[in-house]
Amino acid sequence: MKVSRWFVVITAFFITSLLTANIIAVKLVSVFGFILPAGVVIFPISYIFGDILTEVYGYRMTRFVIWLGFFCNLLTVIAIGIAQALPAAAFWDGQAAYEAILGYTPRLLLASFIAYLIGEFANSFVLARMKIRTQGRHLWMRTIGSTIVGQGLDSVVFVFLAFAGTIPTAGLANAILTQWVFKSAYEALVTPLTYAITNHLKRIEGIDTYDYETNFNPLSVSE
């Protein structure tokens, strides 16, 4: 697989935003009166770069990046878990804080991984299909539309798998709706930036991929 340096740069930003969001998500913040995990300040950026990857390089290349992000995240979680399990030095008193901030419960971890894959693949699929239907016009419609679908699925899957049975149904619905609206609004607000980066990449890379013959199976390793 031959890739350009710009593809590597966008991939690096995508994966960095994903890993950072997962690490800082343990903190709950109040934004305009809504209680949200701190990860929302950067997690939507992974969708923005996912949109850029699909729009410029196509679904097949984005599929590779989504799985790369998944395994990078898995490696991070394993490393954090091993570090947590190792005996602490006798003079170090930060073990409890380390576990509180960086520790993961199996249920939350599983919910996060599944929601990420479903949301990101849905986002890329919708954008790629909409690009064909619109014949490459109305980028704003594709980026916002795909994000509404992807972020919606991400929010529903994560909140339901992570918290169903532990908080009332009304609380689940409120958490899903709040995250969905915030993340989608985030995407809409940065649309000018998405336009700028996408147009710049298309110009300097000399490509503008349309997924007419693409196999959209997320598990496919074929061309």
C-alpha positions as CSV (number, residue, x, y, z in Angstrom):
1,M,0.0,0.0,0.0
2,K,1.7,3.2,-1.2
3,V,0.8,6.3,0.9
4,S,1.9,9.9,0.8
5,R,3.3,11.9,3.7
6,W,0.0,13.8,3.9
7,F,-1.9,10.6,4.4
8,V,0.4,9.8,7.2
9,V,-0.1,13.2,8.8
10,I,-3.9,13.0,8.7
11,T,-3.8,9.4,10.0
12,A,-1.6,10.6,12.9
13,F,-4.0,13.3,13.8
14,F,-6.9,10.8,13.6
15,I,-5.3,8.3,16.0
16,T,-4.0,10.9,18.4
17,S,-7.4,12.5,18.8
18,L,-8.9,9.0,19.4
19,L,-6.3,8.0,22.0
20,T,-6.4,11.4,23.8
21,A,-10.2,11.3,23.9
22,N,-10.2,7.9,25.6
23,I,-7.7,9.0,28.2
24,I,-9.3,12.3,29.2
25,A,-12.9,11.0,29.0
26,V,-12.7,9.9,32.7
27,K,-13.3,13.6,33.7
28,L,-16.9,14.9,33.5
29,V,-17.3,18.5,32.5
30,S,-20.1,21.0,32.4
31,V,-20.6,22.6,29.0
32,F,-23.5,25.1,28.7
33,G,-25.2,23.3,31.6
34,F,-24.7,19.8,30.0
35,I,-22.7,17.2,31.8
36,L,-20.3,15.5,29.3
37,P,-17.1,13.4,29.4
38,A,-14.1,15.6,28.7
39,G,-13.3,13.5,25.7
40,V,-15.9,15.4,23.7
41,V,-13.5,18.3,23.3
42,I,-11.3,16.2,21.0
43,F,-13.2,13.0,20.0
44,P,-15.2,14.7,17.3
45,I,-12.0,15.6,15.7
46,S,-11.4,11.9,14.8
47,Y,-14.7,12.1,12.8
48,I,-13.5,15.3,11.1
49,F,-10.3,13.6,10.0
50,G,-12.2,10.5,9.2
51,D,-14.4,12.6,6.8
52,I,-11.2,14.1,5.2
53,L,-9.7,10.6,4.7
54,T,-12.8,9.2,3.1
55,E,-13.5,12.3,0.9
56,V,-9.9,12.5,-0.4
57,Y,-8.5,8.9,-0.2
58,G,-11.7,6.8,-0.2
59,Y,-13.4,4.2,2.0
60,R,-10.7,1.5,1.4
61,M,-7.9,3.7,2.8
62,T,-10.1,4.9,5.6
63,R,-11.0,1.4,6.6
64,F,-7.3,0.7,7.1
65,V,-7.0,3.8,9.3
66,I,-10.0,2.9,11.4
67,W,-8.6,-0.6,12.1
68,L,-5.2,0.9,12.8
69,G,-6.7,3.3,15.3
70,F,-8.5,0.3,16.9
71,F,-5.3,-1.7,17.4
72,C,-3.4,1.4,18.6
73,N,-6.1,2.0,21.2
74,L,-6.0,-1.7,22.2
75,L,-2.2,-1.5,22.6
76,T,-2.6,1.6,24.8
77,V,-5.1,-0.1,27.0
78,I,-2.9,-3.1,27.4
79,A,0.1,-1.0,28.3
80,I,-1.9,1.0,30.9
81,G,-3.2,-2.3,32.4
82,I,0.2,-3.8,32.7
83,A,1.6,-0.7,34.2
84,Q,-1.3,-0.7,36.7
85,A,-0.6,-4.3,37.7
86,L,3.1,-3.9,38.2
87,P,4.1,-3.4,41.9
88,A,4.5,0.2,42.8
89,A,7.7,1.5,44.3
90,A,7.5,1.7,48.1
91,F,7.9,5.5,48.1
92,W,5.3,6.1,45.4
93,D,1.9,7.0,46.7
94,G,0.1,7.6,43.4
95,Q,-1.3,4.1,42.8
96,A,-4.9,4.9,43.8
97,A,-4.9,8.0,41.6
98,Y,-3.4,6.1,38.7
99,E,-6.1,3.5,38.9
100,A,-8.9,6.1,39.3
101,I,-7.8,8.0,36.3
102,L,-6.4,5.5,33.9
103,G,-8.2,2.3,35.0
104,Y,-10.8,0.8,32.8
105,T,-13.7,-1.5,33.7
106,P,-14.3,-4.3,31.2
107,R,-17.8,-3.2,30.5
108,L,-16.8,0.4,29.6
109,L,-13.9,-0.8,27.6
110,L,-16.0,-3.2,25.5
111,A,-18.6,-0.5,25.0
112,S,-16.0,2.0,23.9
113,F,-14.4,-0.4,21.4
114,I,-17.7,-1.5,19.8
115,A,-19.1,2.0,19.6
116,Y,-15.9,3.3,18.0
117,L,-16.0,0.7,15.2
118,I,-19.7,1.0,14.5
119,G,-19.6,4.8,14.5
120,E,-16.5,5.3,12.4
121,F,-17.4,2.7,9.8
122,A,-21.0,4.1,9.5
123,N,-19.6,7.6,9.2
124,S,-17.2,6.6,6.4
125,F,-19.7,4.5,4.6
126,V,-22.4,7.2,4.6
127,L,-20.0,9.9,3.4
128,A,-18.7,7.7,0.6
129,R,-22.1,6.7,-0.6
130,M,-23.4,10.3,-0.4
131,K,-20.4,11.5,-2.5
132,I,-21.5,9.2,-5.3
133,R,-25.2,10.3,-5.0
134,T,-24.3,14.0,-5.0
135,Q,-21.6,13.6,-7.7
136,G,-19.1,15.2,-5.4
137,R,-21.2,18.3,-4.7
138,H,-22.2,19.8,-1.3
139,L,-19.3,18.6,0.9
140,W,-21.0,20.2,3.9
141,M,-24.0,18.0,3.4
142,R,-21.9,14.9,3.3
143,T,-19.7,15.7,6.3
144,I,-22.6,16.8,8.6
145,G,-24.9,14.0,7.4
146,S,-22.4,11.2,7.9
147,T,-21.5,12.6,11.3
148,I,-25.1,12.7,12.4
149,V,-25.4,9.0,11.5
150,G,-21.9,8.0,12.8
151,Q,-22.0,10.0,16.1
152,G,-25.6,9.0,16.7
153,L,-24.7,5.3,16.4
154,D,-21.6,5.8,18.5
155,S,-23.6,7.5,21.3
156,V,-26.4,5.0,21.3
157,V,-24.1,1.9,21.3
158,F,-21.7,3.3,23.9
159,V,-24.3,4.6,26.4
160,F,-26.5,1.6,26.1
161,L,-23.7,-1.0,26.4
162,A,-21.9,0.9,29.2
163,F,-24.8,2.0,31.4
164,A,-28.0,0.0,30.6
165,G,-29.4,-1.5,33.8
166,T,-27.4,0.9,36.0
167,I,-29.3,4.2,35.3
168,P,-33.0,4.8,34.4
169,T,-34.1,4.7,30.8
170,A,-34.7,8.5,30.8
171,G,-31.2,9.0,31.9
172,L,-29.9,6.8,29.1
173,A,-31.9,8.7,26.5
174,N,-30.7,12.1,27.9
175,A,-27.1,11.0,27.8
176,I,-27.4,9.7,24.3
177,L,-29.2,12.8,23.0
178,T,-26.8,15.3,24.7
179,Q,-23.6,13.7,23.3
180,W,-25.2,13.2,19.9
181,V,-26.3,16.9,19.6
182,F,-23.0,18.3,21.0
183,K,-20.8,16.1,18.7
184,S,-22.9,16.8,15.6
185,A,-22.9,20.6,16.3
186,Y,-19.1,20.4,16.8
187,E,-18.8,19.0,13.3
188,A,-21.1,21.6,11.8
189,L,-19.1,24.5,13.4
190,V,-15.8,23.3,12.0
191,T,-17.1,22.7,8.5
192,P,-15.0,25.6,7.0
193,L,-11.8,24.0,8.4
194,T,-12.9,20.6,6.9
195,Y,-13.4,22.4,3.5
196,A,-10.0,24.0,3.7
197,I,-8.0,20.9,4.5
198,T,-9.9,18.7,2.0
199,N,-9.5,21.1,-0.9
200,H,-5.8,21.6,0.0
201,L,-5.2,17.9,0.0
202,K,-7.1,17.3,-3.2
203,R,-5.0,19.9,-4.9
204,I,-1.6,18.9,-3.7
205,E,-2.3,15.1,-3.8
206,G,-4.0,15.3,-7.2
207,I,-6.7,12.8,-6.2
208,D,-10.4,12.9,-5.4
209,T,-11.6,9.3,-4.8
210,Y,-15.0,8.0,-5.7
211,D,-15.9,4.6,-4.3
212,Y,-17.8,3.2,-7.2
213,E,-16.3,-0.3,-7.1
214,T,-15.3,-0.4,-3.4
215,N,-16.1,-3.4,-1.2
216,F,-17.7,-1.7,1.8
217,N,-17.3,-4.8,4.1
218,P,-15.5,-3.4,7.2
219,L,-13.7,-6.8,7.6
220,S,-12.4,-7.0,4.0
221,V,-8.7,-6.8,3.4
222,S,-9.1,-6.8,-0.4
223,E,-8.8,-3.8,-2.7
